[in-house]
Amino acid sequence: MMAVRRSADELFMKAALELAQQGMGLASPNPCVGAIVVDELGRIVGRGVHKYSERKHAEVLAIEAAGALARGNTLYLNLEPCCHTGRTGPCTEAIIAAGVGRVVAAMRDPNPAVAGKGFEQLRAAGIDVVEGILEAEARKLNEAFARYIRTGVPFVTLKSAMSLDGRIALPPRGKPVTPSTTYLIGVSALRQVHCLRHASDAILVGIGTALADDPLLTDRSGLERRRPLLRVVLDSELRLPLDSRIVASAGVGRAGDVVVFCCRASDEARRALEQRGVRVEVVPEPTTSAQPRAAGPTLDLNCVLKTLGEMQVASVLLEGGAKVSGAFLRAGLVDKVWLFYAPKIFGGGVPLASSEEGGCMAEATLLPNITLHHYDEDFAVEGYLRDPYR
């Protein structure tokens, strides 16, 4: 009997997780949450998906949709109900008031303001609470939220496309070495790249990539999002051209979606960008051993991430070149990697990550667990450098 109930719980939790996925791009900086109410006959009588702009949480929407049928029945959701007052009242109070008899949740809320207290309130009210159903899937869905709500800084994913021998661009042929301006990976893999962009609040590149490729850095997944993808450029001396595609598209139906970080720049250069709708943030040069100061202007990456966190950016997709990738890796600021590989061998060229001093990474970076994905002729490695829940 227990096995049958467990199987049913997993089936309905899967449905709740699928609903939660619909909040991708629409819920941040809040978590993606889906909820369903199931009656004693196994029928779904209420559904809810949290979207930041609509304020109400998924469990409240599901209970409202179920109406009187919520009483005595089971509520499934992928995240512990909140028990504090924020933009809305405590969801635990709404669940108790509706007379829900049983709550099945995939995981505890990583928010320190909740973190098990929601479950305690429900149990104290006599509600049967079950935790941990499809927990791994639920934790992965809200890994960015977990990092952001606990630290105040965004979850950083390093994405790169490269050859089998780890090169992101061909060897130079009488010209300076720059990232490739052509797509290295195929259409199927590129579709996944834009899914990653859609799941992120911001995309970040260095001035080298901006100058070499003149990219737009937009989300072309075709999926709905609450706010534009924030386009971030690290440009210590504000060399970003005023006629670049990033600057030209700033503030055109997407006000405030371009931010440039600098540490040394003239007032004239700053005003010129700001007049075109670009937000310019001045941060110091690094002073800690975690990010050694290199020759020439550079930026304190910890300050960059802290500032983005203050802007309610919960996740950053890092798509820079070798120097930016190397700097973030050396500073220990990368949480996750998505490395796309094309079936090509360059035999030289630009590596994934390099040092500002001209060397390579001093120590190997270990990914304790990885997942392989196939996209037609290409494949990708997804892996974590640290646990966002710790």
Secondary structure, 3 states (H helix, E strand, C coil): CHHHHHHHHHHHHHHHHHHHHCCCCCCCCCCCCEEEEECCCCCEEEEEECCHHHCCCHHHHHHHHHHHHHCCCEEEECCCCCCCCCCCCCHHHHHHHCCCCEEEECCCCCCCCCCCHHHHHHHHCCCEEEECCCHHHHHHHCHHHHHHHHHCCCEEEEEEEECCCCEEECCCCCCCCCCCCCCCCCHHHHHHHHHHHHCCCEEEEEHHHHHHHCCCCCCCCCCCCCCCCEEEEECCCCCCCCCCHHHHCCCCCCCCCEEEEECCCCHHHHHHHHCCCCEEEECCCCCCCCCCCCCCCCCCHHHHHHHHHHCCCCEEEECCCHHHHHHHHHCCCCCEEEEEECCCCCCCCEECCCCCCCCCCCCCCCCCCEEEEEECCEEEEEEECCCCCC
